[in-house]
Amino acid sequence: MPTSPLAPAETGASAADTRPSLTVLSGFWPAATYAVARTLLAADPSLLLIRHDLADVHRGSVHRVVRDGAGILEDERVALAHGCVSCTLREDVLPTLARLARAQPGRGLLLMLPEVVEPEAVAAACARCPVDGTPITELLRIDSYTTVVDIEHLLDGLASTDDLKSLGIQAADNDDRALADVVVRQIEYADTLVLWGESREGAYDSERLGVLLARIAPWAVQVRVDGDVVDARELTRRLRDTGRHRPETPAVLARGLEGHVLGVHEPQPDCGVVSVLFRARRPFHPDRLHDVLEDVNAEVLRSRGHLWLASQPETVIAWDFAGGGLSLGSLGQWLVAVPDDRWDDASTHRQLAATLDWDPYYGDRQQHLVFVGLDLDPARLRRMLGACLLTDAELADGEEVWRTYRDPFAGCFPPTTPDTRTKGDAPA
């Protein structure tokens, strides 16, 4: 099983930390995710498993079940003031975790998320929503964010063009997310990926999908599990008390801005999987970039990162492609466009990354994109993107002329502060 050299070493939990440990378990395929949860319960019957069913969240209630290895301890329907994932996390999930941590401090906690909930939403709630005035991290130790991937259905999920509403599984009335968006965000936020089962195409395809996951999330540890024969103790050793979670890790689209690895450059196919990292200092011409958006992602399963347009030189633009759809949005301002006395609005990591890679002319502005797919042509991809960069003659014209370019993206990225979204607000 391929394991990225970027994946963290097994650190384990500190023996001096007596807070109950929490493992957050997510995955778009509930049967596989619940199978992992049951296996962990079998190895440690004292483990407390917390699950929430969101089937009635639109009608203002959720179904909460807490159990251990001996059976069900709580089975309740909880009324919510507002029917959405954010209020579920704030009004029931976090208070339940806090109550269990206080009442039974010697027992580990396993939170199994509904299939449409992204782990980053939980991380954001833990960071911002205290329980009775107490931060949740004072009551428990978040050990790992683990995502379970059903190998048999992975490619279907990544390539799907369906949205949650069309499938009837949206998390709120205004939830416009695509299925593929949820799948990639669950994979990318995880520090640990459990590869459950085998591909129906055989061992080679299972290996290929492992490589694909290593390219999409090179920072995650992979744990392979045969769905037919599972060693519960070994799986527990690999998944619990690992100390892998790093709360300072930024949202995936802002990783490059914060000095973290955004992706790996592996242009030579490995089991057919190619990963292309595109970096450049020059800005994109807005019209030329707009003309190639469809072609540049034609063979891509996932692409992400940030860029800058000549016509909007102050704005960091997020690039987010999955499931056949590309989203562009604002990540705030480049620090080169911000007065020195406002640099403190950005995170320390952001300031450090910008300083270390500062260019006398461009400042911290640069293109930083990664493309992952099967049988990609890296040379063609780089040629297309390279042709969108400003030429020497265009560069010489300067910013005042750049701002006059025809811009199909005009008005799409309202001005924001430097650190907006760099900490990662997960959609709820």
N, C-alpha and C positions, 0 to 999 in steps of 0.2 A: 504494500500500500504506500503510495507516494506521500511523503510528509515534507512540507516546505521548510527550508532552513530558517525562514522567518518566523515560524511558529515558536512560541515561548517554551522554555525548558520547564520541566515538571518541578515546581517550587514547593508545593505542599503548603499546608496551613501552619501558622506560627503556634507553637505549643503554649505560648503565654496568652493567646487570645481565647477567652472563655465564652465569647458570644456564640449562640447557635449559628451554624452555617446554613446558608441558603443557596440552593442550586436552582436556577431558572431554566426550565425546560420548554423549548418551543419547537414548532414544526408544523408544516402545512398539512401533513398527512396524519390525522389523529390516531389511527390504528397503530402506526409505527411508534409514534411518540408515547402513547399509553403503554405499549409493550415494553419500552425502555423503563418507564416509571414503575411498572409492575415488577420488572426484574430487579430494580434497585430496592423495592420494598421486600422482595423475597430474601435479598442478602442482608437487609437490616430492617426487621419488623418494627423497630421503634421509630423509623423515619415517618414524618408526617407529610402526606401528600395533599396538596390543596389544588382543587380544580374549580373552574367557573364555566358554566354553560351560558352562552350569550344568546341562545335561541330567542328569548323573550326580551332582549335588551331594548328593542324599539318600543315595547309596551311598558317600560320602566321597571323591569325586574331582571335579576340574574339568579341562577341556581348554583349554590355553592355546596361542594362536598369536600369534607376533610376525612381522611382515613389513614390508618396505619396498616401494618402487616396482618393484624388480627381482624380488621373489618372497619366499617364506617363509624366515625366518631361524631360527625355533624352532617346533616342533610337539610339545608334550609333554602328557601326562596327569599331573596332580599330585595326590598323595594328601593328604588333609586329616584332621586329628584329629577334627574335628566338621563335619558336613555342613550348612553354612548360609552365607549371604552374608557375615555379619560375619567369620567365620573365613577365608573366601576373600579378603576385602579385607586382613585382618591378616596372613595367612600366605603369600599369594602375590602379590596385586596390588601392594601397596606395596613388598615386596622386589623384585619384577620392575622396577618403575619406578625404584627406587633403584639397582639393578644396571645398568640401561641408561643412566641419567643419569651414573653414574660411568665406565662403560666407553666411552661415546660422547657426550661432553659437547657436541659441536658439532651434534647432531641433535635436532630437535624431536620431541616425543612426543604421540601421539594415542591416548587410552584410550577405546575403544568399549565401553560398558557393556551387559551383557545386558538384554533388554527389561523385566525385572521389578525391576531395581535402580534405586533412586532416587539421584540425584546427591548429595543431602544426606548419604546414608550414606557416600559417598566423602569428602566434606568433613569429616565428623565423624571418620572414620578418620585422615585426614591431620592433623587437629588433635591427636588423642589417642594415636596409635599410632606411636612412633618406630621406625625400622629400625636395629637394632644400636646403639641408644642415640642415634641422630641423627634429629632431626625431618625428615620428608620435604621440608618447605619450605626446608630449608637446601641441599638437593641439586638442587631444581628449582623453577621458578616456575609456579604455577598461573595460567594466562593467562585461561581462560574456561571456564564451564560452559555448554555448548551443547546444546539439546534440539531434535531433529528431529521435526517434526509432519507426518504424512501427511495432507494436507488432505482427501483423499477419504474417510478413515476417522475424522476427528477427532470429528465429532458422535456417531457410533456409540460411540466410546470414552468420551466425556464422559457420555453418557446410559446407558451399560451398567449393568445391575444384577448382572452376573456377578461372582463372586469368583475369585481365582486358583486356588484348590483345585478348583473345579468345572471349570476349564479344564485342569487338570493341569500348571500352570506355576508353582506356588508355589515360593518360594525356600527354604523350610524347612518342617519338619513342622508348626510352630506358626504358619505364615504365613496369617493370616486376612484379609489385605487384599483389598479389592475392586479390580477392574480400573480403574474410574474414579478411585479414590484414587491409584493409581500414575500414571495419566496426568496428573492435575492437579498432583501433587507434582513430576513431572518438568518440567512447564511452569512452575510457580511458582518453583522454585529457580533456573532458568536465568537467566543474564544476556543470553543470545542465543537467539532462536528461529528455526530454519530452517523456513520454510513450504514443504514439498516438494509439487510437483505442483499439480493443479487439482481443484476439486470436480466431481463427475460431473453436478452440476446447472447448471454453467456459470460464467461470469465473475462474475456478481453474487453468487452463493453463495460463491465464493472470497473476494471482497471482504468479505462478511459474516463469514466465519470469521476473517479477519484482524482485523476489529473486535472479535470475540469474544475472541480471544487478547490483544488490547491491553487489554481490560477485565479479563481474568483476571490478566494479568501486565503491568501498565502500566510496570513498571521494566525490562522486557526490550527489547532491540533486535530488530527483526524483519528477517529476510533472506528475500526471496522467491526461489524457484528453480523454474523450469519443468523438470519432470522429463524432458522430451524433448530440450531443448537447454540444456546447462550450460556456462558459461564458467568453466573450472577456475581460471584465474588470478584472475578477479574474485571468485569464491567464497572463494578463499584469502585475498585481501585483506580481505574482510569478516569472516572467521572466525578468522584466526590473528594473533597478536601484537597483540591489541586492548587488552590490559590492563583488560578489563571486570570481572574477578572482584574482588569486595570481600569478603574473609574475615570482616569484622566484621558482615556482614548476618545478622540473626537468622532463626530459623525463621519461616515465614510466619504461623503463628497468633499469634506473639508480636511481629509487626512493630509493631502499634499500641502495645503496651506499651513498646517500645523507642524510640518516637518516629519510626519509619519509616512511610512511606505504606502503608496496608493495602489501599487500593483507591481508585477514583475515583467521584465522584457524577455520573453522566450519565443523568438520568431521561428525557431525550428520546431516542426510539429512533434509532439510527444503523444502517441496514440491518436494523432490527428488534431490535438488541442494546440492552439496557438495563442500567445498573449503578446500584444504589441503595446509598448509604452511610447507615447509621442510627447516630446518636450521641445519647446522652441521659445525663444525670447521675443521674436517679432509678433506683432498683433495680426489677427485675422482681418481680412477685408470682409465686411459684413455681407455684401452681395454674393461674393464668390463662395463663402462658407454656406450661406443659405442654399445655394444651388446644388451642393453636394451632400446635404444632410441625409437624404434618403439613400444614396449610393454608398456613403461611407459606413453605414450600419447594415448594409444589405446581408452580409454573412456573419453578423455579430450576434452573440447571445447576450452579452453584457458589456457596456462601456460606461465610464464614469470619469469624473474629474472636474477641473475648472479651466477657464480660458479667459482671454480678453480680446475685445473687439476694438479696432482702431477708432470707430465712430463713437464708442462709449468708454473712453480710456480710464475713467475713475472706477468702473464697476467690475467686481469679480463675478463671473458668470458660471453657475453650476451646470454641468453636463450630466444627464442621468438617463440612460437608455436601458430598457428591459422590455421583453414581451412585444417587440415590434414598435414600441412608442418611445419617442425622445421628449424629455422635459428639460427646459432651460429655465433657470431662475437666478435670482441675485443671492450671492454670498456676502454681500456688503461691499465695502470699498477696499481698493488696494491701499496699502499703508503709504505708498509714495504719494497718494493723493490726499493724505490726512495730515493736518498740522501736527508738529512734534508733541504738543501738549495733549493730544488726543490718542497717542499710541497706547496709553494705559487702558483704553477701552478694549483693546485686543488682548487675547490671552498671552501669557508669558511665552508659551511654546510658539505661538504665531509670530511674536516679535523676534524671538531667537532665530526661527527658521528664515524670516525675511532678512535679518541682519547677516546671517552666514552666507546667504545666496544673493546678496544685493548687487545689482548692476548699476554702474555710474549713470547710464542713460535711462534704462527701463525701470530701475528700482526693483521692486519685488514682483513686477508684472511678468507673467509667462504663461505659455500653454502647458498644461500638465494633464494628459488624458491617457487612459488605458482601455484597450479593446481586447475582449476575450471571445473566442469562438472556435468552431470546428472547421478545419481546412481553410482558414483565412489566408489571404495573400498579403503578407506584411509589406512587400515592396509597393504593391498597388495602393494600399491604404496610406502609406507614408507619402506617396506621390500626390494623391488627391488632397491630403491635408496640407502638404508643403506648397501646393499651388495656390492655396487660399491665403497664405501669408503675404504680407506687403512686400513688394519688390524694393530694390535699392532706391529707385526713382521715387516710389511712393513714400518710402521712409523719409527721404530728403525733404518732402513737402511739409512735414511737420503736423502737429496735432490739430492746428486750426483748420487745415485742409481736410484732415481725416474726419473731422466732425461733420463735414458737408457731404460725405459719401451717402449715396442712397442706402438706407438701412432698413431691411425688412423686419428687424427686431426693435425698431424704435418704440419706446413706451412700454416695452415688455418687462423692464427691470427697474422698478422704482428705486430711488436712492435710499440706502439704509446705512446704519452705523457699521464700523469695521468688523465687529464681532458677531453680527447677526447671522445665526444658523451655524456658526463654526463650532458651537457646542452640541448642535444636533437636536432639533425638535423633531421627534418622531411623529408621524401622523397618527391620529387616534381614531 
